[in-house]
């Protein structure tokens, strides 16, 4: 009898210790009927085993246009910049809706370097000296075309923000940047 | 006795000596480091150095680095390589300088692919001298001040207690079975045993595919604490598709490179576990994936980064980020928790159906600026006798909204 008691207690102790120590947060938990959990279709970013890298997220095939995509004809060259600066015009009307969304988008994508007012001095990354030399909007001779061009392709240290903003949002940001510039020039 | 006493004295002496030596060595080493630092400090204090540094940071640094080639050439010790007069002319108006036919100026212009440098006519010769002093002295070297490692939080202590109490109870029951002859105690212990089994069995089943606290190891130890916490980058800067897509979006590497083209070294706070070398190594992994070689030049050899998805929903439930981010205007932290404090991201919420429904029952719909639905909102408010309808009353509790 005595032996049995010790034996069973030892086994129980072992079970408890293993269940506690096996809790591993780096691995997902158990699933019940995984065929209902795991999708058959491709999930975004999944490993699809097609093509060179088996990457699910890729650029559209060359020569095709994604739904909602609007083509931009100015090339990423110095000449293209000058052309866009002179000729490219904002297709959106100046409305409060556009301006408000432009402000929202500016707050997310631009203010981190250019600052809330566009003067770059108050931006978080400038103050922390992560980014330096971000120009003040009123120091630069910019037009709506050149602002859009720079959002599309970037300029100097600034990278392209075309992948984060859609066509309409980009022009809304342009509208808001122009407003900020006018406020700064006052 | 005499011998024993002496022996004790001797050991004490040895111990004292060892103690002294142990403490003496590191402290003297520390002193020497401090001495080196104070020696260097004076040259960073001059007025012209400070002035040069601030001009460089505001006007030059967007295209020039000190130590290496960037959009323009690296400018460390540029004053030794070129004549001061040449530099003055170049900086003030390099276009006119090139037009005057200076061979060196045209050569530099062509070497950097014809990228036009802005003219700086506003800079005086003294300003340029100050900049040159800055490029000569360079940036103050940071002494790696290691922040004290925070005390490890005692996580899971509650879980331990529960297990311990259960173990004691079970041991007691076993004792009753094997050691006691009391029939009543045996019946009671059987009931307790069954209750325990039901409790643990049920909770184990309820936790199937509930991954609260899931924290996979990522290919790059991306720190949300540094990016979202210290640098206050908006969530949607990187997760940009959250505003118009089902998924919140893992940023493609070009988004990383928007900042990391410039920031290739870490210079923020460090801990014993995560020091500068650690973070620099992680940034190096990113640069490698983005197609940059060790010198920071683009070589186009891309390598996909296989991030591990943290928040997984089963295929039989539909969830859409844009609806929650854009329409409801929820804060990301509502579901994802204090991401800005997470060194590596873990799943904060249980993501169970009960958890979804709880929020749908509580959340009131913002009716402002939603004229299209104004009529139906009015009807619903009248039907339920409330001023503001909740998401659940609007249909956010219907099965078919998420399961179809």
Interface residues (C-beta under 8 A of the other chain):
Chain A: X1 X4 X5 X8 X9 X12 X13 X16 X19 X20 X25 X26 X27 X28 X29 X30 X31 X32 X36 X37 X38 X39 X40 X44 X45 X47 X53 X55 X57 X78 X107 X108 X109 X112 X124 X125 X128 X129 X130 X131 X132 X133 X134 X135 X154 X156 X157 X158 X159 X160 X161 X163 X164 X165 X166
Chain B: X57 X58 X59 X60 X61 X62 X63 X71 X114 X115 X116 X159 X160 X163 X166 X167 X170 X171 X174 X175 X178 X179 X207 X208 X209 X210 X211 X213 X214 X215 X216 X217 X230 X231 X232 X233 X234 X236 X237 X240 X244 X246 X247 X249 X250 X252 X254 X255 X257 X258 X259 X261 X262 X263 X302 X304 X306 X307 X309 X312 X314 X315 X316 X346
